[in-house]
Amino acid sequence: MAELSDKLTFEDLAEIAILADTTKGALKAAAKAAKWVRLPGGKPLFLAGDIADSIYFVKSGVLGAFHLGADAELELLGYIRPGEPVGEMAFLAAAPHASPVYALRDAELICLPRAAFDKLSRKSPGLMRALTQMTVMRLRSNNRQNAESRSQPKVFAMLATSPTIAPEHLAKQLAKQLGKMGISSIIIGPDAKDSSPEWFDKQEQNHDVVLMHSPIADDGWFRLCLRQADRLWILGRADARPSDPLLPVEDSPARAMRLVDVILLHNKGVSEVSAGHDWKKAAGAARIFHWRNGNQDDIARIARTAAGRSVGLVLSGGGARAYAHIGAVRALREANIPIDFCGGTSMGAIIAANVAMGWDDEQIENCIMDAFVKSNPVDDYVLPVVSLTGGAKV
């Protein structure tokens, strides 16, 4: 549980949209019991199983709701942004919190204890109706559009690992691509290092995507980027080897939650000396993207990911029947439907690997023909202790 700070005024409560129709007298009474909660980035507001004896409203900063995955790692469910309530479902149900909530950056919240909320709702019946409506909307957010909008990051920190990387130039290319999609964005650089938290909140409210950029350095702006971003994008060069660990030890909620991606930059005519998994390991990243110099498809893919509009394709197995996937991929391409993420199982995984390599239709067909029709990749028989075939030829 976060530590509570000094009390607040009724004007602070009046700024919360859900309390807009509450009378001044009722807000003054509630303000006497309400308190500020100042929560550093990376710290929990509450954990799963904690008693829901208060309801919170975000004034600044961003929080994230999580659940424990099968590997005991925290998996992000969604972002909670300024103006939104926190913990309202457990609060209304008088039940323990089902999911932990952490501050993804330094946050300020208003805490309203149950007794004060009950008194406020009796004086303003519309409050309970408004809160119930918001809760129902969140429960209905299982539909694709609402779920994606709530779980989609908005602030990306583009962090250059080399002085030869120009993060602002890359950010401008992304912003241009986002604009073609009708997505508003803003690029924020070191000139904003002395801006207030309220200023950053305003940029988030006024733009769909915020692109911050900085070199990896021992300075205040770099540390601010680490604390402010919903997701970190590590910019690395494919013709260089990453140091391990790549990032200095800093207090970064996004890093602690593994909300980190690597964007590996490829230049024409330059020999690559490192593999993607080297950068992914060094950065502690969850994903890796490739950005080939001048390749508009790569830029568009990253832009779609930032905007929450990426397209994934999963291919099933089925032996020879999975050859039909080649036709499905061709049909998607003919319809100008991009494939940003691709995976599969069994034979579907092999077709997906061809797509991930960036091969065209003819290359994919020739590869599968050579590997599975003109030859037999499963004739490397071994002593069947674990399997009948070794699988090395596949």
C-alpha positions in Angstrom: 0.0 0.0 0.0 1.2 3.5 -0.8 1.8 6.0 1.9 -0.9 8.7 2.4 0.0 12.3 2.3 -1.7 15.6 3.4 -5.4 16.3 2.9 -6.8 18.1 -0.1 -9.5 20.7 -0.9 -12.9 20.3 -2.4 -11.6 21.9 -5.6 -9.3 18.9 -6.1 -12.3 16.6 -6.0 -14.4 18.8 -8.2 -11.8 18.3 -11.0 -12.6 14.6 -11.2 -15.1 14.1 -14.1 -17.2 11.5 -12.3 -17.8 14.0 -9.4 -18.8 16.8 -11.7 -22.5 16.8 -10.7 -21.8 16.5 -7.0 -22.8 19.5 -4.8 -20.2 21.8 -3.4 -21.2 21.0 0.2 -20.9 17.3 -0.4 -17.5 17.7 -1.9 -16.3 19.8 1.0 -17.4 17.1 3.5 -15.7 14.4 1.4 -12.5 16.5 1.1 -12.1 16.3 4.9 -11.7 12.6 4.8 -10.0 12.3 1.4 -6.2 12.3 1.1 -3.5 12.5 -1.5 -1.5 9.4 -2.4 1.9 10.1 -4.0 3.2 6.9 -5.5 6.7 6.6 -7.0 7.0 4.8 -10.3 7.3 1.0 -9.9 5.6 0.9 -6.5 2.3 -1.0 -5.9 -0.8 0.9 -5.0 -2.3 -2.4 -3.8 -1.7 -6.1 -4.4 -4.0 -9.0 -5.2 -5.9 -10.0 -2.0 -5.6 -6.6 -0.3 -8.8 -5.4 1.2 -10.6 -2.8 -0.9 -11.5 -0.3 1.8 -10.9 2.8 -0.4 -11.5 4.0 -3.9 -8.8 6.0 -5.8 -8.9 8.5 -8.6 -5.8 9.2 -10.7 -4.8 12.9 -10.9 -1.5 12.5 -12.7 0.8 9.8 -13.9 -0.2 6.3 -15.2 -0.8 3.1 -13.4 -1.0 -0.5 -14.7 -3.2 -3.4 -13.7 -1.5 -6.7 -13.9 -2.0 -10.4 -13.3 0.5 -13.2 -12.6 1.2 -15.3 -15.7 2.0 -19.0 -15.8 5.7 -18.3 -15.3 5.0 -16.1 -12.3 5.8 -12.9 -14.2 3.6 -9.9 -14.2 1.5 -9.5 -17.3 0.0 -6.1 -18.2 -3.8 -6.1 -18.4 -4.3 -2.4 -19.0 -3.3 1.2 -18.3 -5.2 3.5 -15.9 -4.8 7.2 -16.8 -5.6 10.6 -15.2 -9.3 11.0 -14.4 -10.0 7.3 -14.1 -11.0 5.4 -10.9 -8.8 2.6 -9.5 -10.0 -0.4 -7.7 -13.6 0.4 -8.1 -14.8 -3.1 -8.9 -13.5 -4.7 -5.7 -14.6 -1.5 -3.8 -18.2 -1.8 -5.0 -18.2 -5.6 -4.4 -16.7 -5.2 -1.0 -14.2 -7.9 -2.0 -10.4 -8.2 -2.0 -8.6 -6.8 -5.0 -8.3 -9.5 -7.8 -5.2 -7.9 -9.5 -2.2 -5.9 -8.4 -1.9 -2.3 -9.6 1.5 -0.6 -9.9 2.5 2.9 -10.8 4.1 2.9 -14.2 5.5 6.4 -13.5 5.4 8.8 -10.6 1.7 9.2 -9.9 -0.6 11.3 -7.7 -4.0 9.9 -6.7 -6.9 10.9 -4.5 -7.9 8.3 -1.9 -11.5 8.3 -0.7 -12.2 5.9 2.2 -15.4 3.8 2.1 -17.2 5.8 4.8 -16.6 9.1 3.0 -17.6 7.6 -0.3 -20.8 6.2 1.2 -21.7 9.6 2.7 -20.9 11.3 -0.6 -23.1 8.9 -2.6 -26.0 9.4 -0.3 -25.9 13.1 -0.9 -25.4 12.7 -4.6 -27.2 9.6 -6.0 -25.9 10.3 -9.5 -22.4 9.4 -8.3 -23.2 5.7 -7.8 -24.9 5.6 -11.1 -22.0 7.2 -12.9 -19.5 4.9 -11.2 -21.6 1.8 -12.0 -21.8 2.8 -15.6 -18.0 3.2 -15.8 -17.6 -0.2 -14.1 -19.9 -1.9 -16.6 -18.1 -0.3 -19.5 -14.8 -1.7 -18.2 -16.4 -5.1 -17.7 -17.6 -4.9 -21.3 -14.1 -4.0 -22.5 -13.7 -7.6 -23.4 -14.8 -6.5 -26.8 -11.8 -5.9 -29.0 -11.9 -2.2 -29.5 -12.3 -1.2 -25.9 -9.8 -3.8 -24.6 -7.1 -2.6 -27.1 -7.6 1.1 -26.3 -7.2 0.5 -22.6 -4.2 -1.9 -22.9 -2.4 0.2 -25.5 0.7 2.2 -24.5 0.8 5.8 -25.5 4.3 7.1 -24.5 7.3 5.5 -26.1 10.9 6.3 -25.2 13.3 5.9 -28.1 16.7 5.3 -26.6 19.8 5.4 -28.8 22.7 3.0 -27.9 25.2 4.8 -30.1 26.1 8.4 -30.9 25.8 7.5 -34.6 22.0 6.8 -34.1 19.8 9.9 -34.5 16.6 9.1 -32.5 14.9 12.3 -33.4 15.2 11.6 -37.1 13.8 8.1 -36.6 11.0 9.6 -34.5 10.1 12.0 -37.3 9.8 9.1 -39.7 7.5 7.3 -37.4 5.4 10.4 -36.8 5.0 10.8 -40.5 3.8 7.3 -40.9 1.4 7.6 -37.9 0.0 10.7 -39.6 -0.8 8.8 -42.7 -2.9 6.5 -40.5 -4.7 9.4 -38.9 -2.9 9.0 -35.6 -1.8 12.3 -33.9 1.7 12.3 -32.3 4.2 14.6 -30.7 8.0 14.3 -30.5 9.5 15.4 -27.2 13.3 15.9 -26.8 15.7 17.1 -24.1 14.3 20.7 -24.3 11.4 19.4 -22.2 13.6 18.2 -19.4 12.3 20.9 -17.0 8.6 20.5 -17.8 6.1 19.7 -15.1 4.3 16.4 -14.8 1.1 18.2 -15.6 2.6 19.3 -18.9 3.5 15.7 -19.8 -0.1 14.6 -18.9 -1.5 17.3 -21.2 0.6 16.0 -24.1 -0.8 12.5 -23.5 -4.3 13.8 -23.4 -3.9 15.9 -26.6 -2.1 13.2 -28.7 -2.6 9.6 -29.6 1.1 8.7 -29.4 4.0 10.5 -27.6 7.5 9.8 -28.9 10.3 10.8 -26.4 13.9 10.4 -27.6 17.2 10.4 -25.8 20.7 8.8 -26.0 21.5 6.4 -23.3 23.4 8.7 -21.0 24.0 9.6 -17.4 21.8 12.6 -17.3 18.4 13.8 -16.0 16.6 13.7 -19.3 17.5 10.0 -20.0 16.3 9.1 -16.5 13.1 11.1 -17.0 12.5 9.1 -20.2 12.9 5.9 -18.4 10.4 6.9 -15.7 7.9 8.6 -18.1 7.5 6.0 -20.8 4.8 3.3 -21.1 7.2 1.3 -23.2 11.0 1.6 -23.9 12.3 1.2 -27.4 16.1 0.4 -27.4 17.6 1.5 -30.7 20.6 -0.6 -31.7 22.9 -1.1 -34.7 23.0 -4.5 -36.3 26.6 -3.9 -37.2 27.6 -3.6 -33.5 27.6 -5.8 -30.5 25.5 -4.8 -27.5 27.1 -4.4 -24.1 25.5 -6.7 -21.5 23.7 -5.4 -19.5 22.7 -2.7 -22.1 21.0 -0.2 -19.8 22.5 1.4 -16.7 20.9 0.5 -13.4 18.1 3.0 -13.1 14.7 3.0 -11.5 12.4 2.3 -14.5 8.9 0.9 -14.0 8.7 -0.1 -17.7 12.0 -1.9 -17.5 11.0 -3.7 -14.2 7.8 -4.9 -15.9 9.7 -5.9 -19.1 7.8 -3.4 -21.2 10.9 -3.1 -23.4 11.5 -3.7 -27.1 14.6 -3.6 -29.3 14.5 -1.9 -32.7 17.6 -3.2 -34.6 18.7 -0.8 -37.3 20.2 -2.3 -40.6 22.2 -0.2 -43.1 22.7 -1.3 -46.6 26.1 -2.7 -47.5 27.2 -3.0 -43.8 28.1 -6.4 -42.4 26.0 -7.5 -39.5 28.0 -8.7 -36.5 25.3 -9.4 -34.0 22.0 -11.3 -33.9 18.7 -10.1 -32.7 18.6 -12.4 -29.7 21.9 -10.9 -28.5 20.3 -7.5 -28.3 17.1 -8.9 -26.8 19.0 -10.6 -24.0 21.2 -7.6 -23.3 18.2 -5.2 -23.1 16.0 -7.6 -21.2 13.5 -7.0 -24.0 10.2 -8.8 -24.7 10.2 -8.2 -28.5 12.5 -7.2 -31.3 11.8 -5.3 -34.5 14.0 -4.8 -37.5 14.3 -1.4 -39.2 16.1 -1.6 -42.6 17.3 1.8 -43.7 14.8 3.2 -46.2 12.4 0.3 -45.9 8.9 1.8 -45.6 7.3 -1.5 -44.7 9.5 -1.8 -41.6 8.6 1.8 -40.6 4.9 1.1 -41.2 5.0 -2.1 -39.1 6.5 -0.3 -36.1 4.0 2.6 -36.5 1.1 0.1 -36.6 2.4 -1.5 -33.4 2.7 1.9 -31.7 -0.9 2.8 -32.7 -2.3 -0.6 -31.6 -3.2 -1.5 -35.2 -0.7 -4.3 -35.9 -1.9 -7.5 -37.6 -1.0 -11.0 -36.4 -1.3 -14.3 -38.2 -1.3 -17.7 -36.5 -1.0 -20.8 -38.7 -2.1 -24.3 -37.7 -0.4 -27.6 -38.2 -1.6 -30.5 -40.3 1.3 -31.8 -42.3 0.7 -31.5 -46.1 -2.6 -29.8 -45.5 -0.7 -26.8 -44.1 0.6 -26.1 -47.6 -2.8 -24.3 -47.9 -1.2 -21.6 -45.7 0.9 -20.5 -48.6 -2.2 -19.6 -50.5 -3.7 -17.9 -47.5 -0.6 -15.7 -47.1 -0.6 -14.9 -50.8 -4.3 -13.9 -50.6 -3.6 -11.6 -47.6 -0.8 -9.9 -49.6 -3.0 -9.5 -52.7 -5.6 -7.8 -50.5 -2.8 -5.5 -49.1 -3.3 -6.8 -45.6 0.0 -6.5 -43.7 1.4 -9.3 -41.6 3.2 -7.8 -38.6 3.5 -10.8 -36.4 3.4 -14.4 -37.5 3.5 -17.7 -35.7 2.3 -21.2 -35.9 2.5 -24.8 -34.8 4.1 -27.8 -36.5 4.0 -27.3 -40.3 2.3 -23.9 -39.7 5.4 -22.7 -37.8 7.6 -23.5 -40.8 5.4 -21.5 -43.1 5.3 -18.7 -40.6 9.1 -18.7 -40.4 9.2 -18.2 -44.2 6.9 -15.2 -43.8 9.0 -13.8 -41.0 12.1 -14.0 -43.2 10.4 -11.5 -45.5 10.3 -13.9 -48.4 8.0 -13.2 -51.4 5.4 -15.8 -52.6 7.8 -17.4 -55.1 10.6 -17.8 -52.6 8.2 -19.4 -50.0 6.8 -21.8 -52.6 10.3 -22.8 -53.9 11.6 -23.3 -50.3 8.7 -25.6 -49.4 8.9 -27.4 -52.7 12.7 -28.1 -52.2 12.4 -29.0 -48.6 9.3 -31.1 -48.4 8.4 -32.3 -52.0 11.7 -32.9 -53.7 13.3 -34.2 -50.5 12.1 -35.8 -47.3 13.1 -33.8 -44.2 11.8 -36.4 -41.8 13.9 -39.4 -42.9 16.7 -38.9 -40.3 15.6 -41.8 -38.2 17.1 -42.3 -34.8 16.8 -44.8 -31.9 13.2 -44.0 -30.8 13.9 -43.2 -27.2 12.2 -39.8 -27.5 11.3 -39.5 -31.1 11.4 -41.6 -34.3 13.3 -38.8 -36.2 15.9 -36.4 -35.1 14.3 -33.3 -36.7 17.6 -31.7 -37.6 16.8 -31.7 -41.3 13.5 -29.8 -40.7 
